Amino acid sequence: MAFKKRFTPRKKFCRFCANKNLPVDYKRADILKDFITDRGKIIARRITGTCAKCQRRLTVEIKRARQMALIYYTATHSTEFKKKMR
């Protein structure tokens, strides 16, 4: 009788607490895009692994970047999406 290996998920860690030099800033849209889906939703911390404190800061900075038009609100505002529609 063969025993199946149990699935053990990897321990998630906060990228911002692990690397103190990585700022959570609205001007760094390349970092913020890692925490947004292609539809424009903010990804939950249980999926990304960020701590609660950094997730709250991250949410505020994403909303600031959207307000400053550095990040799109939804996929329909994206130029890539408009090209696919043609």
C-alpha positions as CSV (number, residue, x, y, z in Angstrom):
1,M,0.0,0.0,0.0
2,A,1.6,3.3,-1.1
3,F,1.3,6.3,1.1
4,K,0.5,9.6,-0.4
5,K,2.6,12.5,0.5
6,R,0.7,15.1,2.4
7,F,0.7,18.6,0.8
8,T,2.4,21.1,3.0
9,P,2.1,24.6,1.8
10,R,5.1,26.9,2.0
11,K,5.3,29.4,4.8
12,K,4.2,32.8,3.4
13,F,6.2,35.8,4.4
14,C,5.8,39.5,4.1
15,R,8.0,40.9,1.4
16,F,8.1,44.3,3.0
17,C,9.1,43.1,6.5
18,A,11.7,40.7,5.1
19,N,13.3,43.5,3.0
20,K,13.3,46.8,4.9
21,N,14.7,48.6,1.9
22,L,11.6,47.8,-0.2
23,P,9.3,50.8,0.3
24,V,5.6,50.7,0.2
25,D,5.1,53.9,-1.9
26,Y,2.5,55.0,-4.4
27,K,5.2,56.1,-6.8
28,R,6.5,52.5,-7.2
29,A,3.7,51.2,-9.4
30,D,5.8,48.3,-10.6
31,I,5.8,46.9,-7.0
32,L,2.1,47.7,-6.4
33,K,1.1,45.8,-9.6
34,D,2.2,42.6,-8.0
35,F,-0.6,43.0,-5.5
36,I,-3.4,43.7,-8.0
37,T,-5.3,41.3,-10.2
38,D,-5.6,41.8,-13.9
39,R,-9.1,43.0,-13.2
40,G,-7.9,45.7,-10.8
41,K,-8.8,44.1,-7.5
42,I,-6.5,44.3,-4.5
43,I,-5.3,40.7,-3.6
44,A,-6.1,39.6,-0.1
45,R,-3.3,39.2,2.4
46,R,-4.0,35.5,3.0
47,I,-3.0,34.9,-0.7
48,T,0.0,37.3,-0.9
49,G,1.3,36.6,2.6
50,T,1.8,40.2,3.6
51,C,1.3,41.0,7.3
52,A,-1.7,43.0,8.5
53,K,0.2,46.2,9.0
54,C,1.8,46.2,5.6
55,Q,-1.4,45.2,3.9
56,R,-3.2,48.2,5.3
57,R,-0.3,50.5,4.1
58,L,-0.3,48.7,0.8
59,T,-4.1,49.3,0.3
60,V,-3.7,53.0,1.0
61,E,-0.8,53.3,-1.4
62,I,-2.6,51.4,-4.2
63,K,-5.6,53.7,-3.8
64,R,-3.3,56.7,-3.9
65,A,-1.6,55.4,-7.1
66,R,-5.0,54.9,-8.7
67,Q,-6.0,58.5,-7.8
68,M,-2.8,59.8,-9.3
69,A,-3.5,57.7,-12.5
70,L,-0.4,55.5,-12.0
71,I,-2.4,52.3,-11.8
72,Y,-5.7,51.6,-13.6
73,Y,-8.9,51.1,-11.6
74,T,-10.2,48.3,-13.8
75,A,-9.1,46.3,-16.8
76,T,-11.4,48.2,-19.1
77,H,-9.3,51.3,-18.6
78,S,-6.2,49.5,-19.7
79,T,-4.8,50.1,-23.2
80,E,-4.1,46.3,-23.6
81,F,-7.7,45.5,-23.0
82,K,-8.9,48.1,-25.6
83,K,-6.5,46.6,-28.2
84,K,-8.1,43.1,-27.6
85,M,-11.6,44.5,-28.1
86,R,-10.8,45.8,-31.6
